């Protein structure tokens, strides 16, 4: 025998508003009173559950299963928005219930949904309910962002590895502050290992395992959890932020919620990296010194995403070669001579097949020649770098080139600004756009220069010397691992030749 389903729901926001008419008991009583002498009913109750979706409402899911099983004759709710505040989801649910012959009756909106007029009125009410839900969500987010910008308190949610949360009063206000947990030394060890030039995430994992470092309830010591370690290594939460860290995020385009004086080399950062990018100095102390944290960020920025290859690479420069004309990847193609079985390698420009189309598909320069030249330059660069570092000189040729380019950009920008005074509307728009382009380019150059100057101070080339000495014994994959630590990118073409941009 079928029964009537009574569905009641109250969200946390309803309770906060003190709305007694939407209390669970009030909803139950009104629905039961509506049924009168019909006692054949079952109540499904989701207390403290939002109406934005049905996925997180177990009682609603149970009711829908009973409807599918043919056990329910009708569903009674106090208001349609108790059923759902999501218009699209509500229509999908009612379409499904219509197939089972199960109508939904609202006590507060007594119109006949069997008519088109009634359905229109119901849909309008649900549209307003969904609009109200989105408005509330927007206000909550705005309040969260405002609070995150104004205080250094931890705003809740997942507590990050290496920290615990405790309530503290700071500057007369009380909130959550992160404090180092017993596994904080493991975080420091991760950074110390990974900042080494040749270290990988595998090395970090092995160090944790070999030294039996505590990881608490986390599985970041497992070989399959390198992504978790990578996120830890990228987080500014752990840095004892100083003025260099301030400059780093300023160059990255983040909104700086604090003046540079707040970056005292002690406290870590709270950050937001979605639609609005901002950083805030937190009340918690960092775990990793600024120089180590910045060295790790520089290394991660230099890591290349390379295509998966079966076995050894066809060239150890994979992922690093770019076309000097179009900026697209230069890839290695190869043919096999059917007569002697010998393999011939060539360079192809990926930009040739694009809509813009580059100058040519195939380059005349050969991979063997380029690899030999790059290797020779790598050896010379190591020698020159060690001399520069030993003498304490940071004005290498690349850094000087960057400074010269920045001066040229400043000059061009001043000339354009002078022209704005007499420009008409069309010219004004063009000049303004050009100024923005130059400003963006200068920011990129400043970021690059800052990275070079830090690396001159911190890079240890010792681990690179041995593999360079036994280069001929290495596989292409092993050569690539060495090269990617030294080289940012290689631009090349038959017309302009080869330009190697080193990472330090």
N, C-alpha and C positions, 0 to 999 in steps of 0.2 A: 504494500500500500504506500502510495506517495505521501510526502509530507511537505509542509511549508517551511522554507528556509528563512530565518531571520538573520540578517547580517548587520553587525554593529562594529564600528571602528572609531577610534579616537587617536589623533596624532599627538606628539609631544607639544606642538605649538598650540593645539586646542586647550591642553591642560594649563599651559603657561598663561593663556588668555583668561582663565577662570570661567570658561563658558560652560555653565552647569547644564544647559539644555542639550549639550553634546556629550555629556558624561555617559559612560557605558550603561549605567543603571537606568538613566533617563531614556536612552534609546531603546533598551530592552522593554521597559514598562510600556512605552508608547506603542511599540510594535505588537506586543502581546495584547494590549487593550484593543487595538485595531482588529485583531483576529476574533475577539469575542469568545463565543463558545467553542470555536475550533481549537482544540488542544493538541492537535497532531502537528507539532512544529519542532524544529531543532535550531538552536542558536549557534551561530558561528561568530566568534569574537576575536578581533585583532586589536589589542590595546597597545597604544604607543607606537603605531605603525603609520607611516606616511601614505597618502593617497596618490603619490606620483607614479607608482607602478604596482603590479601585483606580485612581482617576483619575490619580494621580501615579506609577504603576508601569508603565513602558513595556513591559517584558517580559511582564507579566501580560496587558496589552492585546493583545500579539502572539500569546500563547498562545490567548486567547479567539477571536481572528480565525481561527486555524488550526482551532479546534474548530468554528467556524461553517462553515468550508470543507470539513469532513468528513475532516480529516487525522489526527485524534487518536482513539485507541481508549480510553485511560484517562489519568487524571492522578494522579501519585504525589507525595505530600508527606510530610515527616517528621512534622509535626503539623498539625492543622486550623487552628491559629491562624497558621501560615505563609501559609495561603491567604487568610484574612481574619479580622480581630478585630471586625468590625462584623457583628452578628447579622443584621440586616435585609438588608444587602448580600450576605452569604454565602448566605442563602436565595434571594435573587433570582438569584444566579449559578448556584447548583446547580439551580434550577428550569429555567434556560435550558439548562444542560448536559444535564439529563435528556431534554430534547427532542431533543438530538443523540445520545443514547445514550452519553454520556461520564461514567462514574462517577469519583468522587474517592476515592482510597485513602490513608488515613493510616497510617504505620508505627507511630506511638506510641499510637494508639487503635484497636486491632484488633477493632472490633465491626462487625457487619453492618448497614450503613445501609439495606439493602433491607427490613429489618423495622422496625416502628413502635418497638420497644424500642431498637433501634440508633440510629434517628434521634433519639429522645428523649435518649439519652446524648450523642450528638454535639452536639445543640442546647444541652444543659446546659453542656458544656465550652466552647462558644463564648460562652455568656452570661457565664461566669466570665472568659474572655479579654477580652471587651468591658468588663466591670467593672474588670478590672486596668488596661486602657488608660485608661479614664476616671479612675481613681484616680491613675495616674501623671501624667496631664495636669493634674489638680487640684493635685497636689503641686508640679509645675513652676510653675503659675500662682501658688500661694501663695508659693513661694520668690522668684519674680520680683517680686511685689507687696511682699514684705518688704524685698527689696534696694532696690527703687525708693523706699521710704519712708525707708530708713536712710542712703542715700548720694546724693550729687549727681552720680554718674557717669551717663553716657548708657548706657541699657540695651540698646542694639543695635537692629537693624532698619534701616528706611529712614533715611538721613542727610538731614536737612532742608535745603532750599534756603537758601543763605547760610552754611552751616557745613560743616566737614570734621571727621572724627573722628581723634583721635590718642591713644595710650596715655600716661598720666601717673600719677605717684604723688602722692596727696594724703592727708595725715594718716596716712601709713604704709600706705595701701592703694593698689593699682594698678588702674586701670580706664580706660574710654574717656571722654574729655572732648571736647566740641565746641569747635572754634575757628573764628573767622570765616574764610570762604573769600574768594577774589577777587571773588565776586559779592555779598558782603555789602553794598556801597554801593547795589546795586539794591534790596535790601530796605528800606534806610533811605529811599530815594527813593519807594518805593511808599507808605510811611506818610506822608511829607511831602506828597505830592500828594493822597492820599485824605482827609486830615484837613481839607482845605479844605471849607467848607460846601456848595458846589455841585458838588464833584468827584464823578465816578462811576468805576466800574471801567474804562469806556472811556477816561477821561482818564488813568488810570494806565497803561494799555496804550500809549496814544499818546505819553505822556511817555517811556516806555522806548524806543519805536521812534524818536522824534524825536531823542533824545539818545544813541542808539546805546549804551545801557547793556548791560553784559554779562549774559547769562542762562545762560551755560555750556551744558550739554546739555539744559537744560529748555526747554520751549516756552511758558513763561508770558508771553512777549511776543506770542504769537499771539492774534489777536482771539477765537479760539475757546476760549482757555484762561483766561477770567476766573474760573472756579470755583477754579482753582489759586491765583490771586492772592487771592481772597476767603479761602481757608483760611490763607494766609500772614498776612493782616491780622488774623485771629482768634486766632492762636497766641500764647500767653504765653511761648513759647520765646525770643522776640526782645526781650522787654521788660527794661529795666534796673529790676528790681522794687524799688519803695520802699514806704513804709508805706501810701500811698494804694492801691497795687496789692494789698497785704495785705488792706486793708479791703474792696476790691472783691470779692475771691474769698470772703472771710468772709461778706459779705452774700449771695453767690450760693449759699451752703450747702456749700462745699467743705470737706473736712477739711484743716486746715493742719498740715503735718508739721513746720514750723519756727516758732519764736517770731518775733514781729514784728521783733526786733532783727536777724534774719538778712536782712531786706529792706533791703539797704544801698545801693540805687540803682545797683548795678554788675552783679549777676549775674541771669541769666535763670531761667526756671522750667521744670521738668519736670512734666508733669501727666497725670492719668488721668481720663477722662470717660465711663466706661462704667457698670458696676454700682456701683462705688465711685468717688466723685469726690474726688480729693485733689490737692494741689499741693505740690511740693518744690523748694526753692531749689537750683539746679544749680551745678556747679563752673564752668560756662561763663559768659562775659560776654555780656550782652545787646547788641543792635544799636540798639535804639530807646529813647529816653528815656521815662520813665513817663508824663509829661503827654501826649506825642504818642500813646502806645499807648492810654491811657485815653480820649482824645478820639476815636480811631478806634472803640473799642468802644462808646462812647456813640452815635456816628453809626450804626454797624451795628445797634445795638439799636433805633434809631428808624426804620430802614428798614421799609417795609410791603411785604408780598407782595400785589400787586394782581392782579385777574383780567385775563387776556389780552383785549384788545379790538381789533377790526379798526378801523383808522383812528383818529380822535380819540375821547377819552372823552366820555361823555354828561354827565359832571360832573367838574370838576377836584378835587372832594372825595372821589373814589372811594377806598374802602378805609379812610377815616378816620372816617366817621359811624357811631355806635353808638346803640342804643336805651337811654334812661335807665332804663327799667323792667326789661328782660330782658338787656341787654348784648349782644344780637345785632346783626348788621349792619343798618344802614339803607341800602337800595339805591334807585336811581332807576328808576322805571318810566315808560313814556311811551306815549301814544296819539296817533294821527294822525287829525285830522278829515277824513273822506272828502270833505266838501264843499269845503273851502278848502285842504286839504293841510297845514294848520298842525299843528305838533307841540306836545303838552302834556306836561309832565313832572310826576311825582308822587313822593312818598317812600313806600316800603313797608317794613314791619318784617319781617325774615326770621324773627323769633321767633314770629310769628303761626301759622305752619304746624307748629311743633314740638309735642311731646306736652304740654309745660307751657302753651303758647299764651300769647302776649302780649295786651295789652289790645285792640289793634286792628291791622288789616292796613295801612290807609292813613292817613297823617298829613294834617292839614289845611294845615300849613305847606308852602310851595312852595319848590322848589330855587332859583329865582331870588332869592327873598328871603333865604334862608339864605346863599347864596354872596355876596351883596352885604354882609351883616352880617359874615361871616367875613373878607372882604377888608378891610373897614373896621377890624376888630380887629387884623388883621395889620399894617396901617400904623401904628396906634397903639402896638402892642406893640414894633415896631422903634424908634420914638421913645423910649418909656419905657425900653427895654433899654439903649439907648445912653447915656441920662442916668444910669441906675443904674451902668453900667460906668464912665462918666467920673468919677462921684463916689466910686467904689470901694465902693459899698454892695451887699451881697449879700442883704439882707433884703427881697426883693420879696414881693408878696402871696402868690404860690404857695408860696414857701419858708416864709413865716410860717404859712400854713395847714397845711402839712405838720408843722411843729414843734408847732403847737397840737393837731393830731390825734394825734401821738405822745404828747403829755402826757396826753391823754384816755385813750389806750390804757393807759398806765402806771397811771393811777388805777384804771381798771376791773380791771386785772390784780391790783393790790394788794387790792382789795375781794374779788375771787374767791378769792385765796389765803387771806385771813382766814376765808372761809366754809368752806374745806376741813377745818378742825379739827373742826367739828361736823357734817359731812356724812355721810349714810349712803352705802351702796355705790352706789346708783343716782345720787344727787345728786353723789357724788364723781366718777363717770365723766363726767357731764354737764359739771361745772365744769372738769375736766381737759381735756376736749375744747374747751371755750370758751377756755381759757387758751392752748391750742395755736393756735387760730384767730387770736387776738389777737397772739400772738407772730409768726406768719407775716405778718400784715398789717403789723406794726411793721417787720419786716425789709424788706418791700417799700417802705414809706415812707422808711426810712433810705437804701435804695439810690437811690430817686428824689431825695431831698434832696441826696445826695452828687453825683449827676449834675448837678443844677441848679447847685450851687455851683462845680463844675468848669467848666461851660459859661459861667457869667458871666465867668470869668476868661479863657477861651480863644476863645469864639465871635467870629468876624469877620463883622459884618453887612454890610460894604461890598458884596460880590457880590450881595446881595439887593435893594439899593436900586434899581438900574437896572431890573430886571424889574418891580418894583412900580410904578415910574413909568410904564412903557409897558404896563401890564397889559392894556388893551383890545386891544392888537395881538398878544397871545399866544394860541396855541391852548390848548384845555383840557388837553392833554397837557403842554405847557410850563408852564402854571399849576400843574398837579399837582406837577411836579418842584420848583417853588419852595415850594409849600405843605407838601410832605412833609418839607422841611428845617426848617420852623418849627413844625409842629403834630404832637403825639403822637396825639391823638384828639379827636373832638367827640362829646359825648353830647347827645342831643336827644329831646324828646317834646313833644306839644301841651300837656301838663299842666305840665311843668317848664321848658320853654323850651330854650335852647341854652347849653351849657357848653363852652368851648374850652380845652383843656389844651395849652399851648405846650411845645415841646421845650427851650426855653432862656429 
